[in-house]
Each structure stands twice: as structure tokens, then as C-alpha cells.
Amino acid sequence: MESLSHLLEEMESVREAPTPEACREFAMALWRRSYEQIADLSIQFAEAGMTNIAALCRAVATAKKDSSKPAD
């Protein structure tokens, strides 16, 4: 699993220049973490006032959770 510092570098890229590519890279870096870790990061970013980053974390966490559900 990649380091937290790498994840923070990806997050800084999104904050500085929120391009689709930067968002995609950050989302992929988040995806490689557990649902619980992503949810915790979302809370931390929200508390730090980074609501857009927190929203991206929530979206990835939701997608990850939904992807683990068995298909009907």
C-alpha cells in the first residue's frame, strides 16, 4: 500500500490545480486504501475545512462500499 505522504502529495495536486487528471489520480490513490481509512480521511479533511477533498473522499468511499456488495 502506498504511503500516506504519497496520498497527501496527490491531495495537494488536487487542491492546487483541480484538473480531471489530478482528481482521478487522487481518487485512485484513495481506492487503494480501505473503506474505513477513506471514511476517516473524509472526516479529517472536512474538519480542516477542505470540503471539496472531503466530498471526493466520501464519493470514493461510497463507491468502494457499493462495489463490495454482492450483485443481485
Distance bins in CASP14 RR format, pairs under 12 A and 6 or more apart:
PFRMAT RR
TARGET T0000
AUTHOR 0000-0000-0000
RMODE 2
METHOD distances of the structure
MODEL  1
1 7 0 0 0 0 1 0 0 0 0 0 0
1 29 0 0 0 0 0 1 0 0 0 0 0
1 30 0 0 0 0 0 1 0 0 0 0 0
1 31 0 0 0 0 0 1 0 0 0 0 0
1 32 1 0 0 1 0 0 0 0 0 0 0
1 33 1 0 0 1 0 0 0 0 0 0 0
1 34 0 0 0 0 1 0 0 0 0 0 0
1 37 0 0 0 0 1 0 0 0 0 0 0
2 8 0 0 0 0 0 1 0 0 0 0 0
2 9 0 0 0 0 1 0 0 0 0 0 0
2 10 0 0 0 0 1 0 0 0 0 0 0
2 25 0 0 0 0 0 1 0 0 0 0 0
2 26 0 0 0 0 0 1 0 0 0 0 0
2 28 0 0 0 0 0 1 0 0 0 0 0
2 29 1 0 0 1 0 0 0 0 0 0 0
2 30 0 0 0 0 0 1 0 0 0 0 0
2 31 0 0 0 0 0 1 0 0 0 0 0
2 32 1 0 0 1 0 0 0 0 0 0 0
2 33 0 0 0 0 1 0 0 0 0 0 0
2 37 0 0 0 0 0 1 0 0 0 0 0
3 9 0 0 0 0 1 0 0 0 0 0 0
3 10 0 0 0 0 0 1 0 0 0 0 0
3 29 0 0 0 0 0 1 0 0 0 0 0
3 32 0 0 0 0 0 1 0 0 0 0 0
3 33 0 0 0 0 0 1 0 0 0 0 0
4 10 0 0 0 0 0 1 0 0 0 0 0
4 11 0 0 0 0 0 1 0 0 0 0 0
4 29 0 0 0 0 0 1 0 0 0 0 0
4 30 0 0 0 0 0 1 0 0 0 0 0
4 32 0 0 0 0 0 1 0 0 0 0 0
4 33 0 0 0 0 1 0 0 0 0 0 0
4 37 0 0 0 0 1 0 0 0 0 0 0
4 40 0 0 0 0 0 1 0 0 0 0 0
4 41 0 0 0 0 1 0 0 0 0 0 0
4 44 0 0 0 0 0 1 0 0 0 0 0
5 11 0 0 0 0 0 1 0 0 0 0 0
5 12 0 0 0 0 0 1 0 0 0 0 0
5 29 0 0 0 0 0 1 0 0 0 0 0
6 12 0 0 0 0 0 1 0 0 0 0 0
6 13 0 0 0 0 0 1 0 0 0 0 0
6 25 0 0 0 0 0 1 0 0 0 0 0
6 26 0 0 0 0 0 1 0 0 0 0 0
6 28 0 0 0 0 0 1 0 0 0 0 0
6 29 1 0 0 1 0 0 0 0 0 0 0
6 30 0 0 0 0 0 1 0 0 0 0 0
6 32 0 0 0 0 1 0 0 0 0 0 0
6 33 0 0 0 0 0 1 0 0 0 0 0
7 13 0 0 0 0 0 1 0 0 0 0 0
7 14 0 0 0 0 0 1 0 0 0 0 0
7 25 0 0 0 0 0 1 0 0 0 0 0
7 26 1 0 0 1 0 0 0 0 0 0 0
7 27 0 0 0 0 0 1 0 0 0 0 0
7 28 0 0 0 0 0 1 0 0 0 0 0
7 29 1 0 1 0 0 0 0 0 0 0 0
7 30 1 0 0 1 0 0 0 0 0 0 0
7 31 0 0 0 0 0 1 0 0 0 0 0
7 32 0 0 0 0 1 0 0 0 0 0 0
7 33 1 0 0 1 0 0 0 0 0 0 0
7 37 0 0 0 0 1 0 0 0 0 0 0
7 38 0 0 0 0 0 1 0 0 0 0 0
7 41 1 0 0 1 0 0 0 0 0 0 0
7 44 0 0 0 0 0 1 0 0 0 0 0
7 45 0 0 0 0 0 1 0 0 0 0 0
7 53 0 0 0 0 0 1 0 0 0 0 0
7 57 0 0 0 0 0 1 0 0 0 0 0
7 60 0 0 0 0 0 1 0 0 0 0 0
8 14 0 0 0 0 0 1 0 0 0 0 0
8 15 0 0 0 0 0 1 0 0 0 0 0
8 26 0 0 0 0 0 1 0 0 0 0 0
8 29 0 0 0 0 1 0 0 0 0 0 0
8 30 0 0 0 0 0 1 0 0 0 0 0
8 41 0 0 0 0 1 0 0 0 0 0 0
8 44 0 0 0 0 0 1 0 0 0 0 0
8 45 0 0 0 0 0 1 0 0 0 0 0
8 48 0 0 0 0 0 1 0 0 0 0 0
8 50 0 0 0 0 0 1 0 0 0 0 0
8 53 0 0 0 0 0 1 0 0 0 0 0
9 15 0 0 0 0 0 1 0 0 0 0 0
9 16 0 0 0 0 0 1 0 0 0 0 0
9 22 0 0 0 0 0 1 0 0 0 0 0
9 25 0 0 0 0 1 0 0 0 0 0 0
9 26 0 0 0 0 1 0 0 0 0 0 0
9 29 0 0 0 0 1 0 0 0 0 0 0
10 16 0 0 0 0 0 1 0 0 0 0 0
10 17 0 0 0 0 0 1 0 0 0 0 0
10 21 0 0 0 0 0 1 0 0 0 0 0
10 22 1 0 0 1 0 0 0 0 0 0 0
10 23 0 0 0 0 1 0 0 0 0 0 0
10 24 0 0 0 0 1 0 0 0 0 0 0
10 25 1 0 1 0 0 0 0 0 0 0 0
10 26 1 0 1 0 0 0 0 0 0 0 0
10 27 0 0 0 0 1 0 0 0 0 0 0
10 28 0 0 0 0 1 0 0 0 0 0 0
10 29 1 0 1 0 0 0 0 0 0 0 0
10 30 0 0 0 0 1 0 0 0 0 0 0
10 31 0 0 0 0 0 1 0 0 0 0 0
10 32 0 0 0 0 0 1 0 0 0 0 0
10 33 0 0 0 0 0 1 0 0 0 0 0
10 41 0 0 0 0 0 1 0 0 0 0 0
10 53 0 0 0 0 0 1 0 0 0 0 0
10 56 0 0 0 0 0 1 0 0 0 0 0
10 57 0 0 0 0 0 1 0 0 0 0 0
10 60 0 0 0 0 0 1 0 0 0 0 0
11 18 0 0 0 0 0 1 0 0 0 0 0
11 22 0 0 0 0 1 0 0 0 0 0 0
11 23 0 0 0 0 0 1 0 0 0 0 0
11 25 0 0 0 0 1 0 0 0 0 0 0
11 26 1 0 1 0 0 0 0 0 0 0 0
11 27 0 0 0 0 0 1 0 0 0 0 0
11 29 0 0 0 0 1 0 0 0 0 0 0
11 30 0 0 0 0 1 0 0 0 0 0 0
11 41 0 0 0 0 1 0 0 0 0 0 0
11 42 0 0 0 0 0 1 0 0 0 0 0
11 44 0 0 0 0 0 1 0 0 0 0 0
11 45 1 0 0 1 0 0 0 0 0 0 0
11 48 0 0 0 0 0 1 0 0 0 0 0
11 50 0 0 0 0 1 0 0 0 0 0 0
11 52 0 0 0 0 0 1 0 0 0 0 0
11 53 1 0 1 0 0 0 0 0 0 0 0
11 54 0 0 0 0 0 1 0 0 0 0 0
11 56 0 0 0 0 1 0 0 0 0 0 0
11 57 0 0 0 0 1 0 0 0 0 0 0
12 18 0 0 0 0 0 1 0 0 0 0 0
12 22 0 0 0 0 1 0 0 0 0 0 0
12 25 0 0 0 0 0 1 0 0 0 0 0
12 26 0 0 0 0 1 0 0 0 0 0 0
12 29 0 0 0 0 0 1 0 0 0 0 0
12 50 0 0 0 0 0 1 0 0 0 0 0
12 53 0 0 0 0 1 0 0 0 0 0 0
13 19 0 0 0 0 1 0 0 0 0 0 0
13 20 0 0 0 0 0 1 0 0 0 0 0
13 21 0 0 0 0 1 0 0 0 0 0 0
13 22 1 0 1 0 0 0 0 0 0 0 0
13 23 0 0 0 0 1 0 0 0 0 0 0
13 24 0 0 0 0 0 1 0 0 0 0 0
13 25 1 0 0 1 0 0 0 0 0 0 0
13 26 1 0 0 1 0 0 0 0 0 0 0
13 27 0 0 0 0 0 1 0 0 0 0 0
13 29 0 0 0 0 1 0 0 0 0 0 0
13 53 0 0 0 0 0 1 0 0 0 0 0
14 20 0 0 0 0 0 1 0 0 0 0 0
14 21 0 0 0 0 1 0 0 0 0 0 0
14 22 1 0 1 0 0 0 0 0 0 0 0
14 23 1 0 1 0 0 0 0 0 0 0 0
14 24 0 0 0 0 1 0 0 0 0 0 0
14 25 0 0 0 0 1 0 0 0 0 0 0
14 26 1 0 1 0 0 0 0 0 0 0 0
14 27 0 0 0 0 1 0 0 0 0 0 0
14 28 0 0 0 0 0 1 0 0 0 0 0
14 29 0 0 0 0 1 0 0 0 0 0 0
14 30 0 0 0 0 0 1 0 0 0 0 0
14 45 0 0 0 0 0 1 0 0 0 0 0
14 50 0 0 0 0 1 0 0 0 0 0 0
14 52 1 0 0 1 0 0 0 0 0 0 0
14 53 1 0 0 1 0 0 0 0 0 0 0
14 54 0 0 0 0 0 1 0 0 0 0 0
14 55 0 0 0 0 0 1 0 0 0 0 0
14 56 1 0 0 1 0 0 0 0 0 0 0
14 57 0 0 0 0 0 1 0 0 0 0 0
15 22 0 0 0 0 1 0 0 0 0 0 0
15 23 0 0 0 0 0 1 0 0 0 0 0
15 26 0 0 0 0 1 0 0 0 0 0 0
15 45 0 0 0 0 1 0 0 0 0 0 0
15 48 0 0 0 0 0 1 0 0 0 0 0
15 49 0 0 0 0 0 1 0 0 0 0 0
15 50 1 0 0 1 0 0 0 0 0 0 0
15 51 0 0 0 0 0 1 0 0 0 0 0
15 52 0 0 0 0 1 0 0 0 0 0 0
15 53 1 0 0 1 0 0 0 0 0 0 0
15 54 0 0 0 0 0 1 0 0 0 0 0
15 56 0 0 0 0 0 1 0 0 0 0 0
16 22 0 0 0 0 1 0 0 0 0 0 0
16 26 0 0 0 0 0 1 0 0 0 0 0
16 53 0 0 0 0 0 1 0 0 0 0 0
17 23 0 0 0 0 1 0 0 0 0 0 0
17 25 0 0 0 0 0 1 0 0 0 0 0
17 26 0 0 0 0 0 1 0 0 0 0 0
18 24 0 0 0 0 0 1 0 0 0 0 0
18 25 0 0 0 0 0 1 0 0 0 0 0
18 26 0 0 0 0 1 0 0 0 0 0 0
18 50 0 0 0 0 0 1 0 0 0 0 0
18 52 1 0 0 1 0 0 0 0 0 0 0
18 53 0 0 0 0 1 0 0 0 0 0 0
18 55 0 0 0 0 0 1 0 0 0 0 0
18 56 0 0 0 0 1 0 0 0 0 0 0
19 25 0 0 0 0 1 0 0 0 0 0 0
19 26 0 0 0 0 0 1 0 0 0 0 0
20 26 0 0 0 0 0 1 0 0 0 0 0
20 27 0 0 0 0 0 1 0 0 0 0 0
20 56 0 0 0 0 0 1 0 0 0 0 0
21 27 0 0 0 0 0 1 0 0 0 0 0
21 28 0 0 0 0 0 1 0 0 0 0 0
22 28 0 0 0 0 0 1 0 0 0 0 0
22 29 0 0 0 0 0 1 0 0 0 0 0
22 52 0 0 0 0 0 1 0 0 0 0 0
22 53 0 0 0 0 0 1 0 0 0 0 0
22 56 0 0 0 0 0 1 0 0 0 0 0
23 29 0 0 0 0 0 1 0 0 0 0 0
23 30 0 0 0 0 0 1 0 0 0 0 0
23 52 0 0 0 0 1 0 0 0 0 0 0
23 53 0 0 0 0 1 0 0 0 0 0 0
23 55 0 0 0 0 0 1 0 0 0 0 0
23 56 1 0 0 1 0 0 0 0 0 0 0
23 57 0 0 0 0 0 1 0 0 0 0 0
23 59 0 0 0 0 0 1 0 0 0 0 0
23 60 0 0 0 0 0 1 0 0 0 0 0
24 30 0 0 0 0 0 1 0 0 0 0 0
24 31 0 0 0 0 0 1 0 0 0 0 0
24 56 0 0 0 0 0 1 0 0 0 0 0
24 60 0 0 0 0 0 1 0 0 0 0 0
25 31 0 0 0 0 0 1 0 0 0 0 0
25 32 0 0 0 0 0 1 0 0 0 0 0
25 56 0 0 0 0 0 1 0 0 0 0 0
26 32 0 0 0 0 0 1 0 0 0 0 0
26 33 0 0 0 0 0 1 0 0 0 0 0
26 38 0 0 0 0 0 1 0 0 0 0 0
26 41 0 0 0 0 0 1 0 0 0 0 0
26 45 0 0 0 0 0 1 0 0 0 0 0
26 50 0 0 0 0 0 1 0 0 0 0 0
26 52 0 0 0 0 0 1 0 0 0 0 0
26 53 1 0 0 1 0 0 0 0 0 0 0
26 55 0 0 0 0 0 1 0 0 0 0 0
26 56 1 0 0 1 0 0 0 0 0 0 0
26 57 0 0 0 0 1 0 0 0 0 0 0
26 59 0 0 0 0 0 1 0 0 0 0 0
26 60 0 0 0 0 1 0 0 0 0 0 0
27 33 0 0 0 0 0 1 0 0 0 0 0
27 38 0 0 0 0 0 1 0 0 0 0 0
27 53 0 0 0 0 0 1 0 0 0 0 0
27 55 0 0 0 0 0 1 0 0 0 0 0
27 56 1 0 0 1 0 0 0 0 0 0 0
27 57 0 0 0 0 1 0 0 0 0 0 0
27 58 0 0 0 0 0 1 0 0 0 0 0
27 59 1 0 0 1 0 0 0 0 0 0 0
27 60 1 0 1 0 0 0 0 0 0 0 0
27 61 0 0 0 0 0 1 0 0 0 0 0
27 62 0 0 0 0 0 1 0 0 0 0 0
27 63 0 0 0 0 1 0 0 0 0 0 0
27 64 0 0 0 0 0 1 0 0 0 0 0
28 56 0 0 0 0 0 1 0 0 0 0 0
28 60 0 0 0 0 1 0 0 0 0 0 0
28 63 0 0 0 0 0 1 0 0 0 0 0
28 64 0 0 0 0 0 1 0 0 0 0 0
29 37 0 0 0 0 0 1 0 0 0 0 0
29 38 0 0 0 0 0 1 0 0 0 0 0
29 41 0 0 0 0 0 1 0 0 0 0 0
29 53 0 0 0 0 0 1 0 0 0 0 0
29 56 0 0 0 0 0 1 0 0 0 0 0
29 57 0 0 0 0 0 1 0 0 0 0 0
29 60 0 0 0 0 1 0 0 0 0 0 0
30 37 0 0 0 0 1 0 0 0 0 0 0
30 38 1 0 1 0 0 0 0 0 0 0 0
30 39 0 0 0 0 0 1 0 0 0 0 0
30 40 0 0 0 0 0 1 0 0 0 0 0
30 41 1 0 0 1 0 0 0 0 0 0 0
30 42 0 0 0 0 1 0 0 0 0 0 0
30 45 0 0 0 0 0 1 0 0 0 0 0
30 53 0 0 0 0 1 0 0 0 0 0 0
30 54 0 0 0 0 0 1 0 0 0 0 0
30 55 0 0 0 0 0 1 0 0 0 0 0
30 56 1 0 0 1 0 0 0 0 0 0 0
30 57 1 0 0 1 0 0 0 0 0 0 0
30 58 0 0 0 0 0 1 0 0 0 0 0
30 59 0 0 0 0 1 0 0 0 0 0 0
30 60 1 0 1 0 0 0 0 0 0 0 0
30 61 1 0 0 1 0 0 0 0 0 0 0
30 62 0 0 0 0 0 1 0 0 0 0 0
30 63 0 0 0 0 1 0 0 0 0 0 0
30 64 0 0 0 0 1 0 0 0 0 0 0
31 37 0 0 0 0 0 1 0 0 0 0 0
31 38 0 0 0 0 1 0 0 0 0 0 0
31 56 0 0 0 0 0 1 0 0 0 0 0
31 57 0 0 0 0 0 1 0 0 0 0 0
31 59 0 0 0 0 0 1 0 0 0 0 0
31 60 1 0 1 0 0 0 0 0 0 0 0
31 61 0 0 0 0 1 0 0 0 0 0 0
31 62 0 0 0 0 0 1 0 0 0 0 0
31 63 1 0 0 1 0 0 0 0 0 0 0
31 64 1 0 0 1 0 0 0 0 0 0 0
31 65 0 0 0 0 0 1 0 0 0 0 0
31 67 0 0 0 0 1 0 0 0 0 0 0
31 68 0 0 0 0 0 1 0 0 0 0 0
32 38 0 0 0 0 1 0 0 0 0 0 0
32 60 0 0 0 0 0 1 0 0 0 0 0
32 64 0 0 0 0 1 0 0 0 0 0 0
33 39 0 0 0 0 1 0 0 0 0 0 0
33 40 0 0 0 0 1 0 0 0 0 0 0
33 41 1 0 0 1 0 0 0 0 0 0 0
33 42 0 0 0 0 0 1 0 0 0 0 0
33 57 0 0 0 0 1 0 0 0 0 0 0
33 60 0 0 0 0 1 0 0 0 0 0 0
33 61 0 0 0 0 1 0 0 0 0 0 0
33 64 0 0 0 0 1 0 0 0 0 0 0
34 40 0 0 0 0 1 0 0 0 0 0 0
34 41 0 0 0 0 0 1 0 0 0 0 0
34 60 0 0 0 0 0 1 0 0 0 0 0
34 61 0 0 0 0 1 0 0 0 0 0 0
34 64 0 0 0 0 1 0 0 0 0 0 0
34 65 0 0 0 0 0 1 0 0 0 0 0
34 68 0 0 0 0 0 1 0 0 0 0 0
35 41 0 0 0 0 0 1 0 0 0 0 0
35 42 0 0 0 0 0 1 0 0 0 0 0
35 57 0 0 0 0 0 1 0 0 0 0 0
35 58 0 0 0 0 0 1 0 0 0 0 0
35 60 0 0 0 0 1 0 0 0 0 0 0
35 61 1 0 1 0 0 0 0 0 0 0 0
35 62 0 0 0 0 1 0 0 0 0 0 0
35 63 0 0 0 0 1 0 0 0 0 0 0
35 64 1 0 1 0 0 0 0 0 0 0 0
35 65 1 0 1 0 0 0 0 0 0 0 0
35 66 0 0 0 0 0 1 0 0 0 0 0
35 67 0 0 0 0 1 0 0 0 0 0 0
35 68 1 0 0 1 0 0 0 0 0 0 0
35 69 0 0 0 0 0 1 0 0 0 0 0
36 42 0 0 0 0 0 1 0 0 0 0 0
36 43 0 0 0 0 0 1 0 0 0 0 0
36 57 0 0 0 0 0 1 0 0 0 0 0
36 61 0 0 0 0 1 0 0 0 0 0 0
36 64 0 0 0 0 0 1 0 0 0 0 0
36 65 0 0 0 0 0 1 0 0 0 0 0
37 43 0 0 0 0 0 1 0 0 0 0 0
37 44 0 0 0 0 0 1 0 0 0 0 0
37 57 0 0 0 0 1 0 0 0 0 0 0
37 60 0 0 0 0 0 1 0 0 0 0 0
37 61 0 0 0 0 1 0 0 0 0 0 0
37 64 0 0 0 0 0 1 0 0 0 0 0
38 44 0 0 0 0 0 1 0 0 0 0 0
38 45 0 0 0 0 0 1 0 0 0 0 0
38 53 0 0 0 0 0 1 0 0 0 0 0
38 54 0 0 0 0 0 1 0 0 0 0 0
38 56 0 0 0 0 1 0 0 0 0 0 0
38 57 1 0 1 0 0 0 0 0 0 0 0
38 58 0 0 0 0 1 0 0 0 0 0 0
38 59 0 0 0 0 1 0 0 0 0 0 0
38 60 1 0 1 0 0 0 0 0 0 0 0
38 61 1 0 1 0 0 0 0 0 0 0 0
38 62 0 0 0 0 1 0 0 0 0 0 0
38 63 0 0 0 0 1 0 0 0 0 0 0
38 64 1 0 0 1 0 0 0 0 0 0 0
38 65 0 0 0 0 1 0 0 0 0 0 0
39 45 0 0 0 0 0 1 0 0 0 0 0
39 46 0 0 0 0 0 1 0 0 0 0 0
39 54 0 0 0 0 0 1 0 0 0 0 0
39 57 1 0 0 1 0 0 0 0 0 0 0
39 58 1 0 0 1 0 0 0 0 0 0 0
39 59 0 0 0 0 0 1 0 0 0 0 0
39 60 0 0 0 0 1 0 0 0 0 0 0
39 61 1 0 1 0 0 0 0 0 0 0 0
39 62 0 0 0 0 1 0 0 0 0 0 0
39 64 0 0 0 0 1 0 0 0 0 0 0
39 65 0 0 0 0 1 0 0 0 0 0 0
40 46 0 0 0 0 0 1 0 0 0 0 0
40 47 0 0 0 0 0 1 0 0 0 0 0
40 54 0 0 0 0 0 1 0 0 0 0 0
40 57 0 0 0 0 1 0 0 0 0 0 0
40 58 0 0 0 0 0 1 0 0 0 0 0
40 61 0 0 0 0 1 0 0 0 0 0 0
41 47 0 0 0 0 0 1 0 0 0 0 0
41 48 0 0 0 0 0 1 0 0 0 0 0
41 50 0 0 0 0 0 1 0 0 0 0 0
41 53 0 0 0 0 1 0 0 0 0 0 0
41 54 0 0 0 0 1 0 0 0 0 0 0
41 55 0 0 0 0 0 1 0 0 0 0 0
41 56 0 0 0 0 1 0 0 0 0 0 0
41 57 1 0 1 0 0 0 0 0 0 0 0
41 58 0 0 0 0 1 0 0 0 0 0 0
41 60 0 0 0 0 1 0 0 0 0 0 0
41 61 0 0 0 0 1 0 0 0 0 0 0
42 48 0 0 0 0 0 1 0 0 0 0 0
42 49 0 0 0 0 0 1 0 0 0 0 0
42 50 0 0 0 0 1 0 0 0 0 0 0
42 51 0 0 0 0 0 1 0 0 0 0 0
42 52 0 0 0 0 0 1 0 0 0 0 0
42 53 0 0 0 0 1 0 0 0 0 0 0
42 54 1 0 1 0 0 0 0 0 0 0 0
42 55 0 0 0 0 1 0 0 0 0 0 0
42 56 0 0 0 0 1 0 0 0 0 0 0
42 57 1 1 0 0 0 0 0 0 0 0 0
42 58 1 0 1 0 0 0 0 0 0 0 0
42 59 0 0 0 0 1 0 0 0 0 0 0
42 60 0 0 0 0 1 0 0 0 0 0 0
42 61 1 0 0 1 0 0 0 0 0 0 0
42 62 0 0 0 0 1 0 0 0 0 0 0
42 64 0 0 0 0 0 1 0 0 0 0 0
43 49 0 0 0 0 0 1 0 0 0 0 0
43 50 0 0 0 0 0 1 0 0 0 0 0
43 51 0 0 0 0 0 1 0 0 0 0 0
43 53 0 0 0 0 0 1 0 0 0 0 0
43 54 1 0 0 1 0 0 0 0 0 0 0
43 57 0 0 0 0 1 0 0 0 0 0 0
43 58 0 0 0 0 1 0 0 0 0 0 0
43 61 0 0 0 0 0 1 0 0 0 0 0
44 50 0 0 0 0 1 0 0 0 0 0 0
44 53 0 0 0 0 1 0 0 0 0 0 0
44 54 0 0 0 0 1 0 0 0 0 0 0
44 57 0 0 0 0 1 0 0 0 0 0 0
45 51 1 0 0 1 0 0 0 0 0 0 0
45 52 0 0 0 0 1 0 0 0 0 0 0
45 53 1 0 1 0 0 0 0 0 0 0 0
45 54 1 1 0 0 0 0 0 0 0 0 0
45 55 0 0 0 0 1 0 0 0 0 0 0
45 56 0 0 0 0 1 0 0 0 0 0 0
45 57 1 0 0 1 0 0 0 0 0 0 0
45 58 0 0 0 0 1 0 0 0 0 0 0
45 60 0 0 0 0 0 1 0 0 0 0 0
45 61 0 0 0 0 0 1 0 0 0 0 0
46 52 0 0 0 0 0 1 0 0 0 0 0
46 53 0 0 0 0 1 0 0 0 0 0 0
46 54 1 1 0 0 0 0 0 0 0 0 0
46 55 0 0 0 0 1 0 0 0 0 0 0
46 56 0 0 0 0 0 1 0 0 0 0 0
46 57 0 0 0 0 1 0 0 0 0 0 0
46 58 0 0 0 0 1 0 0 0 0 0 0
47 53 0 0 0 0 0 1 0 0 0 0 0
47 54 0 0 0 0 1 0 0 0 0 0 0
48 54 0 0 0 0 1 0 0 0 0 0 0
48 57 0 0 0 0 0 1 0 0 0 0 0
49 55 0 0 0 0 0 1 0 0 0 0 0
50 56 0 0 0 0 1 0 0 0 0 0 0
50 57 0 0 0 0 1 0 0 0 0 0 0
51 57 0 0 0 0 0 1 0 0 0 0 0
51 58 0 0 0 0 0 1 0 0 0 0 0
52 58 0 0 0 0 0 1 0 0 0 0 0
52 59 0 0 0 0 0 1 0 0 0 0 0
53 59 0 0 0 0 0 1 0 0 0 0 0
53 60 0 0 0 0 0 1 0 0 0 0 0
54 60 0 0 0 0 0 1 0 0 0 0 0
54 61 0 0 0 0 0 1 0 0 0 0 0
55 61 0 0 0 0 0 1 0 0 0 0 0
55 62 0 0 0 0 0 1 0 0 0 0 0
56 62 0 0 0 0 0 1 0 0 0 0 0
56 63 0 0 0 0 0 1 0 0 0 0 0
57 63 0 0 0 0 0 1 0 0 0 0 0
57 64 0 0 0 0 0 1 0 0 0 0 0
58 64 0 0 0 0 0 1 0 0 0 0 0
58 65 0 0 0 0 0 1 0 0 0 0 0
59 65 0 0 0 0 0 1 0 0 0 0 0
59 66 0 0 0 0 0 1 0 0 0 0 0
60 66 0 0 0 0 0 1 0 0 0 0 0
60 67 0 0 0 0 0 1 0 0 0 0 0
61 67 0 0 0 0 0 1 0 0 0 0 0
61 68 0 0 0 0 0 1 0 0 0 0 0
62 68 0 0 0 0 0 1 0 0 0 0 0
62 69 0 0 0 0 0 1 0 0 0 0 0
63 69 0 0 0 0 0 1 0 0 0 0 0
END
